[in-house]
């Protein structure tokens, strides 16, 4: 999602999109996963249904790769993780890396605050 201003922590991304505060740009990218179980892939990761999800099927690290066809400014990244539903598989650490290709990725953020409700 892109946004002209800072997005408030804990804000509902769908509500922000409806009000025009942010714009979903994930559909402009090519998404790939390091691994996934059948029926738990990119489509389930991106379908806006909280009952479906991506489930990896391989050794760590588990990666979600998002490639835009041209240079794209991303100001806000929204990730939904349901710790209560399955704490053993909810990520405890998320790393965000950016670059021009897979060979020059640089980490820009590693520590995220998981909001548990």
Biopython code that builds the backbone (N, CA, C, O; Angstrom):
import numpy as np
from Bio.PDB.StructureBuilder import StructureBuilder

atoms = [
    (1, "UNK", "N", (0.839, -1.166, 0.000)),
    (1, "UNK", "CA", (0.000, 0.000, 0.000)),
    (1, "UNK", "C", (0.884, 1.230, 0.000)),
    (1, "UNK", "O", (1.956, 1.242, 0.606)),
    (2, "UNK", "N", (0.433, 2.242, -0.672)),
    (2, "UNK", "CA", (1.149, 3.507, -0.610)),
    (2, "UNK", "C", (0.272, 4.516, 0.090)),
    (2, "UNK", "O", (-0.955, 4.413, 0.081)),
    (3, "UNK", "N", (0.905, 5.473, 0.685)),
    (3, "UNK", "CA", (0.165, 6.495, 1.414)),
    (3, "UNK", "C", (0.927, 7.802, 1.360)),
    (3, "UNK", "O", (2.155, 7.796, 1.445)),
    (4, "UNK", "N", (0.234, 8.930, 1.219)),
    (4, "UNK", "CA", (0.940, 10.202, 1.188)),
    (4, "UNK", "C", (1.442, 10.629, 2.559)),
    (4, "UNK", "O", (2.413, 11.380, 2.644)),
    (5, "UNK", "N", (0.822, 10.180, 3.614)),
    (5, "UNK", "CA", (1.202, 10.540, 4.979)),
    (5, "UNK", "C", (1.466, 9.271, 5.767)),
    (5, "UNK", "O", (1.285, 8.166, 5.257)),
    (6, "UNK", "N", (1.893, 9.430, 7.005)),
    (6, "UNK", "CA", (2.112, 8.267, 7.857)),
    (6, "UNK", "C", (0.784, 7.613, 8.202)),
    (6, "UNK", "O", (-0.203, 8.290, 8.494)),
    (7, "UNK", "N", (0.776, 6.291, 8.162)),
    (7, "UNK", "CA", (-0.417, 5.541, 8.526)),
    (7, "UNK", "C", (-0.396, 5.312, 10.025)),
    (7, "UNK", "O", (0.626, 4.885, 10.564)),
    (8, "UNK", "N", (-1.500, 5.584, 10.716)),
    (8, "UNK", "CA", (-1.526, 5.376, 12.164)),
    (8, "UNK", "C", (-1.328, 3.905, 12.520)),
    (8, "UNK", "O", (-1.916, 3.041, 11.869)),
    (9, "UNK", "N", (-0.517, 3.592, 13.535)),
    (9, "UNK", "CA", (-0.334, 2.205, 13.957)),
    (9, "UNK", "C", (-1.673, 1.590, 14.352)),
    (9, "UNK", "O", (-2.484, 2.228, 15.023)),
    (10, "UNK", "N", (-1.896, 0.357, 13.934)),
    (10, "UNK", "CA", (-3.128, -0.344, 14.285)),
    (10, "UNK", "C", (-4.322, 0.049, 13.441)),
    (10, "UNK", "O", (-5.430, -0.427, 13.687)),
    (11, "UNK", "N", (-4.124, 0.910, 12.445)),
    (11, "UNK", "CA", (-5.233, 1.334, 11.595)),
    (11, "UNK", "C", (-5.680, 0.179, 10.707)),
    (11, "UNK", "O", (-4.869, -0.665, 10.326)),
    (12, "UNK", "N", (-6.957, 0.140, 10.382)),
    (12, "UNK", "CA", (-7.517, -0.890, 9.511)),
    (12, "UNK", "C", (-7.175, -0.544, 8.061)),
    (12, "UNK", "O", (-7.673, 0.453, 7.537)),
    (13, "UNK", "N", (-6.334, -1.350, 7.403)),
    (13, "UNK", "CA", (-5.914, -1.031, 6.037)),
    (13, "UNK", "C", (-7.086, -0.929, 5.062)),
    (13, "UNK", "O", (-7.071, -0.079, 4.172)),
    (14, "UNK", "N", (-8.090, -1.774, 5.214)),
    (14, "UNK", "CA", (-9.241, -1.737, 4.307)),
    (14, "UNK", "C", (-10.030, -0.438, 4.481)),
    (14, "UNK", "O", (-10.493, 0.145, 3.501)),
    (15, "UNK", "N", (-10.179, 0.005, 5.710)),
    (15, "UNK", "CA", (-10.871, 1.273, 5.958)),
    (15, "UNK", "C", (-10.061, 2.434, 5.379)),
    (15, "UNK", "O", (-10.623, 3.354, 4.785)),
    (16, "UNK", "N", (-8.751, 2.387, 5.552)),
    (16, "UNK", "CA", (-7.894, 3.436, 4.998)),
    (16, "UNK", "C", (-7.973, 3.462, 3.472)),
    (16, "UNK", "O", (-7.923, 4.528, 2.858)),
    (17, "UNK", "N", (-8.096, 2.286, 2.871)),
    (17, "UNK", "CA", (-8.224, 2.220, 1.417)),
    (17, "UNK", "C", (-9.569, 2.799, 0.965)),
    (17, "UNK", "O", (-9.635, 3.528, -0.024)),
    (18, "UNK", "N", (-10.634, 2.469, 1.694)),
    (18, "UNK", "CA", (-11.965, 2.984, 1.344)),
    (18, "UNK", "C", (-12.026, 4.509, 1.431)),
    (18, "UNK", "O", (-12.718, 5.152, 0.642)),
    (19, "UNK", "N", (-11.307, 5.079, 2.383)),
    (19, "UNK", "CA", (-11.331, 6.540, 2.547)),
    (19, "UNK", "C", (-10.317, 7.246, 1.648)),
    (19, "UNK", "O", (-10.255, 8.475, 1.633)),
    (20, "UNK", "N", (-9.529, 6.482, 0.904)),
    (20, "UNK", "CA", (-8.554, 7.077, 0.005)),
    (20, "UNK", "C", (-7.255, 7.474, 0.672)),
    (20, "UNK", "O", (-6.416, 8.129, 0.054)),
    (21, "UNK", "N", (-7.075, 7.089, 1.924)),
    (21, "UNK", "CA", (-5.841, 7.413, 2.646)),
    (21, "UNK", "C", (-4.668, 6.606, 2.104)),
    (21, "UNK", "O", (-3.547, 7.109, 2.038)),
    (22, "UNK", "N", (-4.921, 5.354, 1.714)),
    (22, "UNK", "CA", (-3.895, 4.495, 1.132)),
    (22, "UNK", "C", (-4.442, 3.882, -0.149)),
    (22, "UNK", "O", (-5.646, 3.903, -0.403)),
    (23, "UNK", "N", (-3.534, 3.339, -0.949)),
    (23, "UNK", "CA", (-3.911, 2.672, -2.189)),
    (23, "UNK", "C", (-3.210, 1.318, -2.223)),
    (23, "UNK", "O", (-1.992, 1.249, -2.053)),
    (24, "UNK", "N", (-3.951, 0.261, -2.436)),
    (24, "UNK", "CA", (-3.387, -1.081, -2.507)),
    (24, "UNK", "C", (-2.654, -1.224, -3.839)),
    (24, "UNK", "O", (-3.245, -1.008, -4.897)),
    (25, "UNK", "N", (-1.364, -1.589, -3.794)),
    (25, "UNK", "CA", (-0.580, -1.715, -5.022)),
    (25, "UNK", "C", (-0.034, -3.124, -5.214)),
    (25, "UNK", "O", (0.738, -3.369, -6.142)),
    (26, "UNK", "N", (-0.426, -4.049, -4.349)),
    (26, "UNK", "CA", (0.066, -5.419, -4.450)),
    (26, "UNK", "C", (-0.279, -6.098, -5.756)),
    (26, "UNK", "O", (0.450, -6.982, -6.206)),
    (27, "UNK", "N", (-1.379, -5.702, -6.372)),
    (27, "UNK", "CA", (-1.786, -6.311, -7.637)),
    (27, "UNK", "C", (-0.856, -5.916, -8.785)),
    (27, "UNK", "O", (-0.884, -6.543, -9.844)),
    (28, "UNK", "N", (-0.041, -4.892, -8.589)),
    (28, "UNK", "CA", (0.916, -4.462, -9.610)),
    (28, "UNK", "C", (2.219, -5.259, -9.542)),
    (28, "UNK", "O", (3.113, -5.059, -10.365)),
    (29, "UNK", "N", (2.329, -6.147, -8.577)),
    (29, "UNK", "CA", (3.574, -6.887, -8.347)),
    (29, "UNK", "C", (3.416, -8.357, -8.726)),
    (29, "UNK", "O", (2.308, -8.874, -8.863)),
    (30, "UNK", "N", (4.556, -9.002, -8.888)),
    (30, "UNK", "CA", (4.608, -10.452, -9.054)),
    (30, "UNK", "C", (5.000, -11.020, -7.698)),
    (30, "UNK", "O", (6.033, -10.649, -7.139)),
    (31, "UNK", "N", (4.174, -11.923, -7.168)),
    (31, "UNK", "CA", (4.387, -12.508, -5.851)),
    (31, "UNK", "C", (4.903, -13.930, -5.996)),
    (31, "UNK", "O", (4.436, -14.678, -6.854)),
    (32, "UNK", "N", (5.867, -14.307, -5.159)),
    (32, "UNK", "CA", (6.339, -15.693, -5.114)),
    (32, "UNK", "C", (6.671, -16.055, -3.670)),
    (32, "UNK", "O", (6.928, -15.187, -2.836)),
    (33, "UNK", "N", (6.658, -17.348, -3.400)),
    (33, "UNK", "CA", (6.880, -17.860, -2.043)),
    (33, "UNK", "C", (8.039, -18.838, -2.054)),
    (33, "UNK", "O", (8.276, -19.512, -3.057)),
    (34, "UNK", "N", (8.760, -18.921, -0.948)),
    (34, "UNK", "CA", (9.855, -19.887, -0.851)),
    (34, "UNK", "C", (9.317, -21.308, -0.904)),
    (34, "UNK", "O", (9.971, -22.202, -1.441)),
    (35, "UNK", "N", (8.133, -21.520, -0.353)),
    (35, "UNK", "CA", (7.459, -22.817, -0.402)),
    (35, "UNK", "C", (6.032, -22.609, 0.069)),
    (35, "UNK", "O", (5.711, -21.597, 0.693)),
    (36, "UNK", "N", (5.181, -23.575, -0.235)),
    (36, "UNK", "CA", (3.816, -23.527, 0.294)),
    (36, "UNK", "C", (3.189, -24.906, 0.200)),
    (36, "UNK", "O", (3.524, -25.701, -0.677)),
    (37, "UNK", "N", (2.282, -25.169, 1.113)),
    (37, "UNK", "CA", (1.493, -26.389, 1.050)),
    (37, "UNK", "C", (0.411, -26.188, 0.001)),
    (37, "UNK", "O", (-0.039, -25.060, -0.205)),
    (38, "UNK", "N", (-0.020, -27.258, -0.671)),
    (38, "UNK", "CA", (-1.080, -27.119, -1.669)),
    (38, "UNK", "C", (-2.323, -26.466, -1.059)),
    (38, "UNK", "O", (-2.782, -26.865, 0.011)),
    (39, "UNK", "N", (-2.856, -25.467, -1.747)),
    (39, "UNK", "CA", (-4.040, -24.765, -1.268)),
    (39, "UNK", "C", (-3.751, -23.673, -0.260)),
    (39, "UNK", "O", (-4.678, -23.081, 0.292)),
    (40, "UNK", "N", (-2.469, -23.393, -0.007)),
    (40, "UNK", "CA", (-2.072, -22.368, 0.966)),
    (40, "UNK", "C", (-0.982, -21.477, 0.376)),
    (40, "UNK", "O", (0.048, -21.242, 1.007)),
    (41, "UNK", "N", (-1.218, -20.982, -0.844)),
    (41, "UNK", "CA", (-0.198, -20.226, -1.556)),
    (41, "UNK", "C", (-0.484, -18.745, -1.665)),
    (41, "UNK", "O", (-1.133, -18.154, -0.802)),
    (42, "UNK", "N", (0.009, -18.157, -2.734)),
    (42, "UNK", "CA", (-0.114, -16.713, -2.947)),
    (42, "UNK", "C", (-1.577, -16.280, -2.995)),
    (42, "UNK", "O", (-1.939, -15.256, -2.417)),
    (43, "UNK", "N", (-2.417, -17.054, -3.681)),
    (43, "UNK", "CA", (-3.834, -16.663, -3.776)),
    (43, "UNK", "C", (-4.472, -16.542, -2.398)),
    (43, "UNK", "O", (-5.227, -15.605, -2.140)),
    (44, "UNK", "N", (-4.171, -17.483, -1.519)),
    (44, "UNK", "CA", (-4.738, -17.449, -0.168)),
    (44, "UNK", "C", (-4.099, -16.342, 0.671)),
    (44, "UNK", "O", (-4.761, -15.752, 1.524)),
    (45, "UNK", "N", (-2.847, -16.065, 0.438)),
    (45, "UNK", "CA", (-2.158, -14.984, 1.143)),
    (45, "UNK", "C", (-2.781, -13.627, 0.827)),
    (45, "UNK", "O", (-2.850, -12.752, 1.689)),
    (46, "UNK", "N", (-3.234, -13.460, -0.414)),
    (46, "UNK", "CA", (-3.691, -12.148, -0.888)),
    (46, "UNK", "C", (-5.198, -12.010, -1.037)),
    (46, "UNK", "O", (-5.654, -10.983, -1.539)),
    (47, "UNK", "N", (-5.984, -12.982, -0.630)),
    (47, "UNK", "CA", (-7.418, -12.960, -0.958)),
    (47, "UNK", "C", (-8.297, -12.138, -0.016)),
    (47, "UNK", "O", (-9.518, -12.160, -0.172)),
    (48, "UNK", "N", (-7.743, -11.428, 0.935)),
    (48, "UNK", "CA", (-8.512, -10.585, 1.874)),
    (48, "UNK", "C", (-9.464, -11.373, 2.758)),
    (48, "UNK", "O", (-10.371, -10.793, 3.355)),
    (49, "UNK", "N", (-9.279, -12.670, 2.852)),
    (49, "UNK", "CA", (-10.114, -13.515, 3.706)),
    (49, "UNK", "C", (-9.267, -13.931, 4.908)),
    (49, "UNK", "O", (-8.247, -14.601, 4.744)),
    (50, "UNK", "N", (-9.677, -13.542, 6.100)),
    (50, "UNK", "CA", (-8.892, -13.866, 7.299)),
    (50, "UNK", "C", (-8.943, -15.348, 7.647)),
    (50, "UNK", "O", (-8.204, -15.801, 8.521)),
    (51, "UNK", "N", (-9.801, -16.107, 6.979)),
    (51, "UNK", "CA", (-9.889, -17.548, 7.223)),
    (51, "UNK", "C", (-8.899, -18.331, 6.367)),
    (51, "UNK", "O", (-8.665, -19.512, 6.625)),
    (52, "UNK", "N", (-8.320, -17.700, 5.361)),
    (52, "UNK", "CA", (-7.336, -18.372, 4.510)),
    (52, "UNK", "C", (-5.980, -17.710, 4.727)),
    (52, "UNK", "O", (-5.899, -16.576, 5.197)),
    (53, "UNK", "N", (-4.921, -18.430, 4.380)),
    (53, "UNK", "CA", (-3.586, -17.933, 4.690)),
    (53, "UNK", "C", (-2.548, -18.707, 3.898)),
    (53, "UNK", "O", (-2.845, -19.730, 3.282)),
    (54, "UNK", "N", (-1.313, -18.193, 3.929)),
    (54, "UNK", "CA", (-0.173, -18.896, 3.347)),
    (54, "UNK", "C", (0.397, -19.816, 4.407)),
    (54, "UNK", "O", (0.534, -19.427, 5.567)),
    (55, "UNK", "N", (0.728, -21.035, 4.015)),
    (55, "UNK", "CA", (1.409, -21.954, 4.922)),
    (55, "UNK", "C", (2.622, -22.510, 4.193)),
    (55, "UNK", "O", (2.498, -23.136, 3.140)),
    (56, "UNK", "N", (3.789, -22.273, 4.765)),
    (56, "UNK", "CA", (5.021, -22.741, 4.135)),
    (56, "UNK", "C", (5.133, -24.253, 4.267)),
    (56, "UNK", "O", (4.485, -24.876, 5.108)),
    (57, "UNK", "N", (5.969, -24.820, 3.415)),
    (57, "UNK", "CA", (6.174, -26.266, 3.428)),
    (57, "UNK", "C", (7.635, -26.546, 3.107)),
    (57, "UNK", "O", (7.951, -27.157, 2.086)),
    (58, "UNK", "N", (8.501, -26.105, 3.967)),
    (58, "UNK", "CA", (9.918, -26.299, 3.731)),
    (58, "UNK", "C", (10.719, -25.750, 4.891)),
    (58, "UNK", "O", (10.172, -25.265, 5.882)),
    (59, "UNK", "N", (12.031, -25.839, 4.740)),
    (59, "UNK", "CA", (12.894, -25.363, 5.817)),
    (59, "UNK", "C", (12.987, -23.835, 5.782)),
    (59, "UNK", "O", (12.704, -23.198, 4.768)),
    (60, "UNK", "N", (13.389, -23.276, 6.914)),
    (60, "UNK", "CA", (13.514, -21.823, 7.029)),
    (60, "UNK", "C", (14.737, -21.347, 6.267)),
    (60, "UNK", "O", (15.652, -22.142, 6.054)),
    (61, "UNK", "N", (14.799, -20.118, 5.855)),
    (61, "UNK", "CA", (13.814, -19.071, 6.108)),
    (61, "UNK", "C", (12.618, -19.207, 5.176)),
    (61, "UNK", "O", (12.746, -19.726, 4.067)),
    (62, "UNK", "N", (11.467, -18.746, 5.618)),
    (62, "UNK", "CA", (10.251, -18.725, 4.816)),
    (62, "UNK", "C", (10.147, -17.329, 4.215)),
    (62, "UNK", "O", (10.170, -16.332, 4.936)),
    (63, "UNK", "N", (10.032, -17.264, 2.900)),
    (63, "UNK", "CA", (10.101, -15.973, 2.219)),
    (63, "UNK", "C", (8.862, -15.678, 1.392)),
    (63, "UNK", "O", (8.305, -16.561, 0.740)),
    (64, "UNK", "N", (8.445, -14.433, 1.429)),
    (64, "UNK", "CA", (7.441, -13.896, 0.515)),
    (64, "UNK", "C", (8.175, -12.853, -0.317)),
    (64, "UNK", "O", (8.658, -11.856, 0.220)),
    (65, "UNK", "N", (8.261, -13.077, -1.615)),
    (65, "UNK", "CA", (8.953, -12.153, -2.506)),
    (65, "UNK", "C", (7.924, -11.369, -3.308)),
    (65, "UNK", "O", (7.006, -11.943, -3.893)),
    (66, "UNK", "N", (8.086, -10.068, -3.327)),
    (66, "UNK", "CA", (7.175, -9.181, -4.045)),
    (66, "UNK", "C", (8.023, -8.356, -5.003)),
    (66, "UNK", "O", (8.835, -7.538, -4.570)),
    (67, "UNK", "N", (7.838, -8.568, -6.302)),
    (67, "UNK", "CA", (8.628, -7.861, -7.308)),
    (67, "UNK", "C", (7.715, -6.965, -8.139)),
    (67, "UNK", "O", (6.733, -7.426, -8.721)),
    (68, "UNK", "N", (8.051, -5.690, -8.185)),
    (68, "UNK", "CA", (7.332, -4.757, -9.044)),
    (68, "UNK", "C", (8.056, -4.678, -10.379)),
    (68, "UNK", "O", (9.277, -4.827, -10.436)),
    (69, "UNK", "N", (7.321, -4.449, -11.435)),
    (69, "UNK", "CA", (7.897, -4.411, -12.779)),
    (69, "UNK", "C", (8.775, -3.173, -12.993)),
    (69, "UNK", "O", (9.667, -3.177, -13.842)),
    (70, "UNK", "N", (8.519, -2.133, -12.232)),
    (70, "UNK", "CA", (9.343, -0.922, -12.302)),
    (70, "UNK", "C", (9.549, -0.409, -10.876)),
    (70, "UNK", "O", (8.882, -0.861, -9.945)),
    (71, "UNK", "N", (10.462, 0.520, -10.715)),
    (71, "UNK", "CA", (10.714, 1.071, -9.379)),
    (71, "UNK", "C", (9.420, 1.630, -8.813)),
    (71, "UNK", "O", (8.728, 2.411, -9.465)),
    (72, "UNK", "N", (9.107, 1.224, -7.603)),
    (72, "UNK", "CA", (7.849, 1.594, -6.961)),
    (72, "UNK", "C", (8.134, 2.011, -5.531)),
    (72, "UNK", "O", (8.823, 1.301, -4.799)),
    (73, "UNK", "N", (7.612, 3.148, -5.133)),
    (73, "UNK", "CA", (7.758, 3.604, -3.758)),
    (73, "UNK", "C", (6.659, 2.980, -2.915)),
    (73, "UNK", "O", (5.474, 3.132, -3.213)),
    (74, "UNK", "N", (7.052, 2.284, -1.872)),
    (74, "UNK", "CA", (6.107, 1.687, -0.927)),
    (74, "UNK", "C", (6.328, 2.387, 0.402)),
    (74, "UNK", "O", (7.421, 2.335, 0.968)),
    (75, "UNK", "N", (5.291, 3.039, 0.895)),
    (75, "UNK", "CA", (5.424, 3.781, 2.146)),
    (75, "UNK", "C", (4.859, 3.027, 3.335)),
    (75, "UNK", "O", (5.277, 3.259, 4.470)),
    (76, "UNK", "N", (3.912, 2.128, 3.092)),
    (76, "UNK", "CA", (3.289, 1.378, 4.181)),
    (76, "UNK", "C", (3.169, -0.080, 3.777)),
    (76, "UNK", "O", (2.768, -0.390, 2.655)),
    (77, "UNK", "N", (3.512, -0.962, 4.681)),
    (77, "UNK", "CA", (3.369, -2.397, 4.471)),
    (77, "UNK", "C", (2.497, -2.934, 5.592)),
    (77, "UNK", "O", (2.834, -2.792, 6.767)),
    (78, "UNK", "N", (1.378, -3.549, 5.234)),
    (78, "UNK", "CA", (0.457, -4.091, 6.238)),
    (78, "UNK", "C", (0.541, -5.609, 6.214)),
    (78, "UNK", "O", (0.412, -6.235, 5.162)),
    (79, "UNK", "N", (0.758, -6.190, 7.384)),
    (79, "UNK", "CA", (0.852, -7.643, 7.524)),
    (79, "UNK", "C", (-0.098, -8.068, 8.626)),
    (79, "UNK", "O", (-0.063, -7.526, 9.731)),
    (80, "UNK", "N", (-0.948, -9.039, 8.325)),
    (80, "UNK", "CA", (-1.866, -9.564, 9.336)),
    (80, "UNK", "C", (-1.332, -10.911, 9.810)),
    (80, "UNK", "O", (-1.084, -11.805, 9.001)),
    (81, "UNK", "N", (-1.159, -11.051, 11.104)),
    (81, "UNK", "CA", (-0.738, -12.318, 11.708)),
    (81, "UNK", "C", (-1.656, -12.590, 12.895)),
    (81, "UNK", "O", (-1.851, -11.719, 13.743)),
    (82, "UNK", "N", (-2.213, -13.784, 12.956)),
    (82, "UNK", "CA", (-3.165, -14.131, 14.016)),
    (82, "UNK", "C", (-2.475, -15.017, 15.045)),
    (82, "UNK", "O", (-2.521, -16.244, 14.958)),
    (83, "UNK", "N", (-1.838, -14.380, 16.015)),
    (83, "UNK", "CA", (-1.079, -15.094, 17.039)),
    (83, "UNK", "C", (-1.971, -16.006, 17.866)),
    (83, "UNK", "O", (-1.580, -17.127, 18.193)),
    (84, "UNK", "N", (-3.170, -15.535, 18.209)),
    (84, "UNK", "CA", (-4.077, -16.343, 19.035)),
    (84, "UNK", "C", (-4.493, -17.621, 18.323)),
    (84, "UNK", "O", (-4.673, -18.659, 18.960)),
    (85, "UNK", "N", (-4.644, -17.549, 17.027)),
    (85, "UNK", "CA", (-5.116, -18.696, 16.261)),
    (85, "UNK", "C", (-4.076, -19.814, 16.212)),
    (85, "UNK", "O", (-4.425, -20.992, 16.290)),
    (86, "UNK", "N", (-2.803, -19.450, 16.083)),
    (86, "UNK", "CA", (-1.764, -20.475, 15.992)),
    (86, "UNK", "C", (-0.415, -19.880, 16.367)),
    (86, "UNK", "O", (0.390, -19.548, 15.497)),
    (87, "UNK", "N", (-0.171, -19.745, 17.667)),
    (87, "UNK", "CA", (1.048, -19.081, 18.126)),
    (87, "UNK", "C", (2.323, -19.795, 17.713)),
    (87, "UNK", "O", (3.365, -19.152, 17.586)),
    (88, "UNK", "N", (2.272, -21.110, 17.499)),
    (88, "UNK", "CA", (3.497, -21.833, 17.159)),
    (88, "UNK", "C", (3.964, -21.527, 15.736)),
    (88, "UNK", "O", (5.144, -21.697, 15.430)),
    (89, "UNK", "N", (3.062, -21.080, 14.863)),
    (89, "UNK", "CA", (3.445, -20.792, 13.486)),
    (89, "UNK", "C", (3.398, -19.310, 13.136)),
    (89, "UNK", "O", (3.725, -18.929, 12.012)),
    (90, "UNK", "N", (3.000, -18.483, 14.074)),
    (90, "UNK", "CA", (2.992, -17.044, 13.816)),
    (90, "UNK", "C", (4.426, -16.536, 13.871)),
    (90, "UNK", "O", (5.157, -16.861, 14.807)),
    (91, "UNK", "N", (4.843, -15.742, 12.883)),
    (91, "UNK", "CA", (6.234, -15.276, 12.888)),
    (91, "UNK", "C", (6.563, -14.460, 14.127)),
    (91, "UNK", "O", (5.756, -13.657, 14.597)),
    (92, "UNK", "N", (7.753, -14.680, 14.642)),
    (92, "UNK", "CA", (8.221, -13.870, 15.767)),
    (92, "UNK", "C", (9.151, -12.768, 15.277)),
    (92, "UNK", "O", (9.403, -11.796, 15.990)),
    (93, "UNK", "N", (9.662, -12.922, 14.055)),
    (93, "UNK", "CA", (10.554, -11.920, 13.473)),
    (93, "UNK", "C", (10.230, -11.797, 11.985)),
    (93, "UNK", "O", (10.086, -12.798, 11.284)),
    (94, "UNK", "N", (10.118, -10.571, 11.522)),
    (94, "UNK", "CA", (9.859, -10.305, 10.113)),
    (94, "UNK", "C", (10.928, -9.340, 9.629)),
    (94, "UNK", "O", (11.189, -8.318, 10.264)),
    (95, "UNK", "N", (11.538, -9.666, 8.512)),
    (95, "UNK", "CA", (12.577, -8.826, 7.930)),
    (95, "UNK", "C", (12.065, -8.273, 6.605)),
    (95, "UNK", "O", (11.535, -9.022, 5.785)),
    (96, "UNK", "N", (12.217, -6.975, 6.391)),
    (96, "UNK", "CA", (11.833, -6.347, 5.130)),
    (96, "UNK", "C", (13.110, -5.909, 4.432)),
    (96, "UNK", "O", (13.933, -5.189, 4.998)),
    (97, "UNK", "N", (13.260, -6.360, 3.187)),
    (97, "UNK", "CA", (14.458, -6.044, 2.407)),
    (97, "UNK", "C", (14.040, -5.454, 1.068)),
    (97, "UNK", "O", (13.032, -5.860, 0.489)),
    (98, "UNK", "N", (14.811, -4.506, 0.587)),
    (98, "UNK", "CA", (14.509, -3.859, -0.689)),
    (98, "UNK", "C", (15.754, -3.835, -1.564)),
    (98, "UNK", "O", (16.880, -3.899, -1.070)),
    (99, "UNK", "N", (15.533, -3.741, -2.875)),
    (99, "UNK", "CA", (16.639, -3.652, -3.809)),
    (99, "UNK", "C", (16.139, -3.688, -5.237)),
    (99, "UNK", "O", (14.937, -3.764, -5.494)),
    (100, "UNK", "N", (17.089, -3.631, -6.165)),
    (100, "UNK", "CA", (16.741, -3.666, -7.586)),
    (100, "UNK", "C", (16.567, -5.081, -8.108)),
    (100, "UNK", "O", (15.938, -5.286, -9.146)),
    (101, "UNK", "N", (17.120, -6.063, -7.399)),
    (101, "UNK", "CA", (16.941, -7.469, -7.756)),
    (101, "UNK", "C", (17.286, -8.319, -6.532)),
    (101, "UNK", "O", (17.688, -7.789, -5.496)),
    (102, "UNK", "N", (17.127, -9.635, -6.655)),
    (102, "UNK", "CA", (17.353, -10.529, -5.515)),
    (102, "UNK", "C", (18.796, -10.511, -5.018)),
    (102, "UNK", "O", (19.064, -10.872, -3.872)),
    (103, "UNK", "N", (19.717, -10.097, -5.869)),
    (103, "UNK", "CA", (21.133, -10.161, -5.501)),
    (103, "UNK", "C", (21.630, -8.926, -4.758)),
    (103, "UNK", "O", (22.747, -8.939, -4.240)),
    (104, "UNK", "N", (20.832, -7.859, -4.690)),
    (104, "UNK", "CA", (21.302, -6.663, -3.974)),
    (104, "UNK", "C", (20.299, -6.188, -2.921)),
    (104, "UNK", "O", (20.193, -4.991, -2.656)),
    (105, "UNK", "N", (19.577, -7.115, -2.332)),
    (105, "UNK", "CA", (18.603, -6.747, -1.309)),
    (105, "UNK", "C", (19.303, -6.280, -0.040)),
    (105, "UNK", "O", (20.279, -6.880, 0.408)),
    (106, "UNK", "N", (18.785, -5.199, 0.526)),
    (106, "UNK", "CA", (19.310, -4.689, 1.789)),
    (106, "UNK", "C", (18.171, -4.603, 2.788)),
    (106, "UNK", "O", (17.074, -4.141, 2.475)),
    (107, "UNK", "N", (18.457, -5.055, 3.984)),
    (107, "UNK", "CA", (17.444, -5.031, 5.029)),
    (107, "UNK", "C", (17.191, -3.595, 5.474)),
    (107, "UNK", "O", (18.122, -2.861, 5.806)),
    (108, "UNK", "N", (15.916, -3.208, 5.476)),
    (108, "UNK", "CA", (15.575, -1.863, 5.945)),
    (108, "UNK", "C", (14.855, -1.902, 7.276)),
    (108, "UNK", "O", (14.816, -0.907, 8.001)),
    (109, "UNK", "N", (14.286, -3.050, 7.597)),
    (109, "UNK", "CA", (13.550, -3.155, 8.864)),
    (109, "UNK", "C", (13.524, -4.608, 9.281)),
    (109, "UNK", "O", (13.222, -5.485, 8.471)),
    (110, "UNK", "N", (13.841, -4.871, 10.543)),
    (110, "UNK", "CA", (13.779, -6.239, 11.027)),
    (110, "UNK", "C", (12.876, -6.371, 12.230)),
    (110, "UNK", "O", (12.282, -7.430, 12.431)),
    (111, "UNK", "N", (12.756, -5.358, 13.019)),
    (111, "UNK", "CA", (11.990, -5.485, 14.250)),
    (111, "UNK", "C", (10.635, -4.830, 14.097)),
    (111, "UNK", "O", (10.529, -3.638, 13.811)),
    (112, "UNK", "N", (9.622, -5.617, 14.289)),
    (112, "UNK", "CA", (8.255, -5.134, 14.213)),
    (112, "UNK", "C", (7.573, -5.396, 15.535)),
    (112, "UNK", "O", (7.869, -6.376, 16.218)),
    (113, "UNK", "N", (6.679, -4.534, 15.885)),
    (113, "UNK", "CA", (5.873, -4.743, 17.083)),
    (113, "UNK", "C", (4.647, -5.528, 16.668)),
    (113, "UNK", "O", (3.853, -5.063, 15.850)),
    (114, "UNK", "N", (4.490, -6.718, 17.229)),
    (114, "UNK", "CA", (3.295, -7.502, 16.965)),
    (114, "UNK", "C", (2.222, -7.046, 17.928)),
    (114, "UNK", "O", (2.396, -7.107, 19.145)),
    (115, "UNK", "N", (1.114, -6.588, 17.378)),
    (115, "UNK", "CA", (0.001, -6.123, 18.198)),
    (115, "UNK", "C", (-0.892, -7.315, 18.473)),
    (115, "UNK", "O", (-1.524, -7.845, 17.559)),
    (116, "UNK", "N", (-0.951, -7.739, 19.722)),
    (116, "UNK", "CA", (-1.754, -8.898, 20.105)),
    (116, "UNK", "C", (-3.052, -8.420, 20.719)),
    (116, "UNK", "O", (-3.063, -7.561, 21.601)),
    (117, "UNK", "N", (-4.149, -8.990, 20.238)),
    (117, "UNK", "CA", (-5.443, -8.591, 20.801)),
    (117, "UNK", "C", (-6.192, -9.794, 21.324)),
    (117, "UNK", "O", (-7.303, -9.655, 21.836)),
]
sb = StructureBuilder()
sb.init_structure("model")
sb.init_model(0)
sb.init_chain("A")
sb.init_seg("    ")
for serial, (resi, resn, name, xyz) in enumerate(atoms, 1):
    if name == "N":
        sb.init_residue(resn, " ", resi, " ")
    sb.init_atom(name, np.array(xyz, "f"), 0.0, 1.0, " ", f" {name:<3s}", serial, name[0])
structure = sb.get_structure()
